[in-house]
Amino acid sequence: MNERYSRQILFNKIGEKGQEKIEASSVTIIGMGALGTHVAEQLARSGVKRLNLIDRDYVESSNLQRQTLFVEKDIKEMLPKVVAAERHLKLIREDIQIKTYIAQCDAKLLNEVAGYSDVIVDATDNFNTRQLINDFAYKRQIPWIYGACLESTYVQASFIPGVTPCFNCVLPQLPVISRTCDTVGVINPAVTMAASLQVADALKILSGNTFTPKVTYGDVWEGEHQTFGFKKMQRDDCETCGASPSYPKLAESDQHVTELCGRHTVQYINEKLNRAAIEKFVAQNRLLHRSNAYMIQFLYDDHRVVAFNSGRLLIHGIDTASEGKQFVEKMFG
């Protein structure tokens, strides 16, 4: 018996055969914030062979309250979240295979990264990205696991192509979450509940167990916990899992200017604004800046700008896409 995973192997729903499957598996996690760090750590400790980590952000002080793989040193070093996560996961398990992507999740990246994953885990706070994951997963016949948390509430569900209706079919019955943790907050127990439910379903799938997915919703502050099945909610006219699916989100053009909800931040993507272009701009304008191997952070017109090497900017202190465009035009003409 593998001593490292002996307690997991003793669990009769997994056993030695299930553990062997887990140790041969690959999981893509989209988002490396509160849910993503919890999920990544639990899966690494469970023996998953490979993790693909996708996230567009970097570690800030407000993350440490609930994003369990990060420490203060990561903030001082201005580390992208996926880079910091990989460092800490490797301290837990040296043999784990990790591939990191400091990027906006889009259809092209999903095709490159997640096409051969056994499970995709949603750890985002973005509705459009979830719909993209949903279309991609159903087109490629890959199970994906939804999770969300806000204030003291949590919700989780697994979507399995060919077995369950998709996210869009179930959406009208899901708890409405129109706010974000950046606007109304979240407490760690709610994160832990959502992530633990996600990992439990991931282990069921990876170990070869069949089960009936349910939507689970609860409130840790009020001590409430509910589940309901959704197998009969499928719509024949659904564009993702119906009789004639078209997967519309995969055909949409990528957004080059995006408002990050609740963050007072706009993301702007232009490959021409790469590392060399930003270094030249900063030098010519003699701007206060800090840099590392992944990004350059500088102040311009009283706004903090984080420029990643790929030509992706995070402009802080701006709320709308139109303001973001105007700001970039002011910088570069």
N, C-alpha and C positions, 0 to 999 in steps of 0.2 A: 504493500500500500504506500502511495506517495504521502510521506509524513506531512509535507507542507499543506496539503489539501485533505488531510485525513478526516477532519471533522465534517467537511463538505461531502466527502465520499461516503461517510457513515450515514448521511441523510438518505433515506431509502428512495426518495424521488429522483435522486441524482446517481448515486452509486459510482462504481468504477467506470462503467461504460459511458455514463453521462459526463463524468469528469474528463474522460478522454476526448469527447466531442467538444467540451468547453475549451480544452487546451489546444484544440486545432482550429478555433474559431477566430473570425475577424469582425470587429464592430466599428462602425463609424459614429462618432458623437459630434453633433452639430451644435456649437455653443459651449464655451468653456467658462461659464459663470457659476452661479450657485448650483443649479442642477448638474451641469456638466462636470464640475469638479467632484461632486459627490458620486456621480455615476462612474466616472473614470476610475476613481480610487477603488470602489467596490468591485468593479469588473477586473481591475488589475489584481486585486487580492484574491479574486475567484479563480484566476488562472487563464483568462482569455489570452490567446496567443498574440493578437495584434490589435492595436487601437489606432484609428485614424481620427485626428483631432482637428476640427475646423472652428476658427473664431477670428473675428476681425479686430478685436480690441486689445488693450494692454491693461496691466494691473494698476489699480488705484487704491487709495486708502479705504474708500467706502466699501471695497470688495471684501476686506478681511473679516467682516462680521459674519459672513455666510459662505464664502467661497473657499473651501477647506484646503485646497492644495497650495495656497499662496501665503507668503510671509512678508514682513516688512522689507527684507532685502530685495525682494522682487520689485518693489516700488522704487527703491533707490536706484536700481539698475535699469529702470524703465523697460521691463521685459514684457513682450507680448504674452497674452495669457497662455497660448498653447506651448510656448517655449518654457515658461515657468512650470506649467503642468507637467511637461515631459521630464524636466529635471527632478521634480519631487516623486513622480511615479517610478523613475529609474532607481531612486533610493529605496523604494518599497520592493521592486523586483527588477534585478539587473537583466534578466533574460527576456523581458517583454519587448515586443517590437512596436515602435511608435513612429507614426508619420504625422508631421504637423503642417498645417496650412494657415498662414496668417492672411486671411482673405475673406471677402464677402462670399457667402454661399450662393452660388447660382447654378443653373442647369449644366453648364460646361464643367464646373468643378465637381458636381455630383457624379457626372459620367466618368470623370477621371478617377475619383477617389472611392466612391461608394458602390460602384457597379458590381463588385465581387464580394461585398460584405454579407455576412449572415444576418445581421440586424442593423438597422439605423435607429439611433436614439435622438429624439428631438429634445434639445436642452436650450432652446432659443426663447426669446420673449417677443417674437415677431410673427404676426399672423400670416403675412405673405410668404415668408420662408416656410412655414408649416404647410401651406397649400402647395408650394413647390415640392417639398419632401413627399407629400401625399401623391402627387402626380408621378413623380419619379419612381417611388417605391412600387406603386401599382403597375406601372408600365414594365418595370424590371422584375416584378414578382418577388420583392424583398420585404419582409416584415418590418414595420417601424413602430416605435413606441413614443406616444405623446405624453408630455408632462407639463404642468404649470403650477405656479404657486403665487399667492398674493396675500398680503397682510397675514392672516393666520389660516388661510384656506389652501387646499391642494386639490388637484385633479389629475387623473392618469387614465390612459386607455391604450391598448395595443391594437394595431390594425394589420391584419394578415391577408394579403391578396388571395383571392380564391376561397377564403374562409369567412371573412367578415366584410360588412359594408365599409366604405372608406370614411375618412375624416369629414368630408363634405356632407355625407349622408347623415352623420350623427351630430353635426355641428348645431342644428337647432335645439338639440336636447342637452348640449354641454352648458355648464355654468357660464354665464356671460362675464367675460373679463375684458372690459373696455379700458381699464387703467393699467398701470405698470407699477413695479416695485419702486421705480424711480420717482413716482408721484405719491404713492400712498404707503410704501414700505412693505417689508416682509420680515417675519421672524424665522430663525433657523429651524425650529421644529417643523414648520410647514414645508420647508425645503427638504428636510430629511425624510418626511413622509412620502412626498412625491417621488423623490429619487429612489427610495427603497422599493416602492411599488414598481417603478420602471425596471430596476435591476432584477427584482423577483421574476417579472415576466420575461426579461432577457434571458435569465438562466433557464427558465422553462423551455424557451425556444431553442437555445444553444445546446441544451442537454438532450433534446429530442422528445420532450414531453408534449403531448397534445393537451389542450385546455380550451375552455370557452372564455374568450376575452370579455371583460366587463368594463364599464366606466366606473371609476371609484372617485368619490368626492367627499371631502370632509373639512372640518374646522377644528384644529388642535386646541384653540382657545376655549371653544364652547364644548369640546368633547363629542363632536358629531362625526359620524362616518357612515356613508351610504354607498351602495353599489347597484347598478342596474345593467341588464343585458341589452345588446343592441343588434343582435343577429338579424332581426326582421325589419330593420330600418332601411335596407338598401332600396334605392330608387332606380328603376329601369332606365330613366333618362339621365342618370348621373354622368357627367362628362369624364369622370375618373374611373368609376367601377360599374357603370351601367352596361347596357347591351352593346352600345357603339361608342366606346370611350375615345375622346379626342385629346386628353391630357393638355388642356389649354395653357396651364402655367409653364409648361416646358417650351412653349412656342413664344412666350412673351420676351421682348427684348430686355436686356439687363438695364437696371436703373443706374444711371451714372451719378445722380444726385439724390440722396436719401436723407430724410429726417429721422434721427434716432429718437424715438418717442420718449418723452420725459427726461431727456438728457441735456436739452438746450445745446444740442450738437448736430451738425450736418456732416454727412459723409459725401465726399466728392471724389470721383474716380476718373483719371485721365492718364493713360500710360505714358504720355509725353512728360508728365510731371514726375519723372523718376528721380532716383537718388542724385544723379549728376546735376539735373536741372535745379533741384531744390538747394543743393550745396552752392551752386553758382548764384542763385537768388539771394540766399542768406548772406553770402560773402559780399555781394555787390551792395546790399542794403545795410550791411554791418549790424545785423540783427542779433539780439541776445538769443542763444540757442544751446541745447544739449543734444548729444547724439550717441548712438551705439550702433551695433552691426545691423539693426533691424529698422531704425527710424531716426528722424531728426525732429526735435521739438523746439519750436521757436515762437516768439511773440511778434505779432504784426497788427498794428492799429488796435492795440489793447485786446486782441483775441489770441488765445493759445491755439496753435496749430500743430498737429502731430502728422508728419508726413512719412508714410511707409515707403520702402524702397521701390515698390511696384507701381507707384503713381497713385496711391490712395491717400486722401487727406481726411483727417477728422478735425473739423473747425468748431471749437468750443465757444459758447456764448452766442450762438445763432440758432434760431428756431425753425426757419422755413427753408425749403429748397431754393426759392427765388432769392432769398438773402444770401444763401451759400454761393449761388452762381454770381451774384453781384460782387461778393467778396473776392472770389477767385479772379474775376475780371479786373477788379481793382488792383490785385497783386501782380497779375501777369499780362494784363491788357488784352 
